[in-house]
């Protein structure tokens, strides 16, 4: 049987977290899927480990995209979705764990939205934090924005609007949500779906290199200039929260 969904996993080192995510895909869902790893210049054994994997059970295909540029998340997502064979694509940071039935419930939500995210334990948006006021209910909360720790999107929507690769790191998820809002697409949070987030290991990779503040300022400036007054107001609000 062919795959039903495509799963894109963006990686940069932290192999133990990638292994944990992959194992959770095996244990906590029976959905037939292809898994596409997009590796951004890992210096540990990530690529060797991915190359050692073999399709089994509901994992129908495994693909490794080896990325050698200096760009980060947006380009990785675009490369991964471009490889996807299915209409429904789940995009995951490598520092999450998929819980039981979470993918199934995201797929159900996709009948009413074009992009959906699960709830999680570590996230910047209040609506996406678990437990919320309606936690565990089979409800899709319609929103204008989600954080891209994990999200499911229709490839047909991505074919219309791809992620903006002007962002090396940060603000790219807000930007993409705003782009979808602009063309009338519907976004949601699936309250019956949960992923455990290990706590910004992707951010820690950048912090260790001493580049977080540099990339934050660069991305914030790019976002503000792109979106004008609304962009400047959003950046200002984020800075006020950070301070």
N, C-alpha and C positions, 0 to 999 in steps of 0.2 A: 504494500500500500504506500502511496506517495505521501509526502508530508502535507500537513494541513496549515501550519504556520511556519514562519521563519523567525529564528531568534538570533539577534545580533548582539554579541558581547564585545564591548570595547575594553581592551586590556593595555596596561603599562605596568609591568612587574607585578608584585603581590600575588605570586602564583598560588599560594595557599587559599586566598580568597576566590580566585578563579576556579580552583578545584572544588571549593565548597559550593559555589553557584552551580557548577555543572552537575555535581552530585544531587543538588536539590531539584534540578530539572529532571533527573532520572527518577528520584524517589517520590516527588510530590505532584506529578502529573502523568497522565497517560496519553496526552495529545501527541499525535505524530508530528514531528518537526525536523527541520534542518537547523543546524547550529552553525552560525558564521562568526568566527573570532576575527576581530580586526585588531591586530597588535601594533601598538605605537612604540616601536623601538625598545622593547623590553630587553633588559640586560641579564635577567635571570634565566630560568629554564622554561619559560612560558611557551616559546615556539616549539621546542623539542617535545614538550608534554602534549601540546595540541596535535602535533604530527603523529604522536603515538596512539591517539584515540581511534577507535573503530566504531562504525555505526552498530547499534544494537538496540533491540526492543523498539521503542517509539522514536529513538534518535535515528532518523533515516539517512542523514548525510551530515558530514562535518567538513567545513571549509575554513582555511586559514588565509587571511589577507595580511600580507606583510607590508607594513607601512614604514617608510623611511624618511618622511618629511618631518619638519619641526612643528607642524600644525597639530591641533589637538582634537577635541571632541566632535565638533561639527563635521570635519572632514572624515573622521572615523565612521560616524553615523551614515553619512552620505555614501561612503564606499561600501559599507555593509548592506544598506538597503538596496543599493544598486545591484548587488549580487543575489538578493532574495528572489526566490521563485514564487512566493505566495503573496496573496493580497494582504493578509494580516501579518504585520511584522512587530515582534516584541523586541525593544531595545533595552539592554541592561548594562549598567555599570558593573564592573566585575566584583564589587565589594557588597553584594546583596545576596540574600538567600530567598528563594521562591517558596512560599508556604503552600500547603495542601489546598487544591482547588482554586488557587488564585488565578492561574492562567485561564482555566475554564470560565471563571466569572468575568474576567476581562473580555473574553471573546463574546460573552452574552451582552456586555455593555456596548460592544461595537455595533450592535444592531440599532443603537440610537445616537451614537456619536461617531466622529471621524478620528479622534485621538482620545485615549483614556489612560489614566495612571492609577496605580494601586495606592492604598494607604501605606504608611510606613512609620517606623519609630523615630527616625532622625531625618528631618526635612525642614526647609525654610518657610513653607506655606502652611498656615494653621489648618486649612480645610483638609489637607492631605495627611495630617498627623493622626496617628492611631493611639488611643481610642478617641474617636470623634463623637459628636452628639448622637449620631445614628449608626454607630459602628455595628458591624456584622449584619446589617440589613441588606437584602439584595436590591440595593438602590444605586443608581448612577446619579451623582450630584453634578449638575451642569455648572461649569465654571468658565472663566476667561483665561485661566492660566494654571499650569501644573509645573512641578519640578521634574526634571528629566533623570532622576535616579533610575527610574524604570518607567517605560511607557509603551503602549501599543498604538500603532498608526496604520492606516490603510496605505498601501503602496501607491494606489491611484491618486491619493491626496499628495503624497510626497512627490509624485511625478509632476504635479502642478507647482508645488513650492518645496524646494529643498532647503536644508539648513544653511544658513549664511556662514560661509567659511571665513568671513572677516573677523570672527571671534576666535582667538586662540584658546581662550579659557574663560568661562563665566559669562553670563547674560545671554548665551546662545539659546537657552531654553525659553526664556522670556521673549526673546526676539521671535522665535519660531511660533510661539503661541499667538503673539500679536499679529504675525503674518496670516495665520489661519483665521483669526478673528476678522481680519480685514476682508477676506474673501467669503465670509459667511459660513465657515466650517464650525462644527460643534465639538467642544472639548468637555471631558468629564473626569470625575474621580469615582472609581468603583469602590463603594464602601464595604463590599464583601470580599475584596481582594487585599492581601497584605504581603509585603516583602520586608524582611528584616535587613536593615542597613547597618553595616559594620561601623559607620561613623566617618565618612569622608576620607577614606583611604586614598582616593584620587586626589583630593585636595592636599593631603599630606605629602604625596609624591612631589607636588609642585612646591610646597612649603620647604621641603628638605633641600630643594635646589635654590632656595632664596629668591624665587621668581613670583611668588603669589601676589605681592603688592604691585609689582611692575605690570603683571598681566591684568590684575583687577582694574588698575587705572586705565590701561589701554582699552580694555573691553568696555568699561563704563563710558569712556569718551566716545568710542565708536557707536555705542548704543544711543547715547544722547544726541549725537550729531545726526544719526540716521532718522530718529523718530521726532526730532524737534522738541517743542515745548513739553509734550507728554513724556518724551524720553528723558529730558532733563529733570522733570518732576519725579519720575520713577527712580532715577539715580539718586536724587536728593533724599527721597524717602528711605532708600536702602542704606545710604550713608548714615542717616539719623538713627536707624535701628542698630547699625554696627557700632556706632559711638555711644 
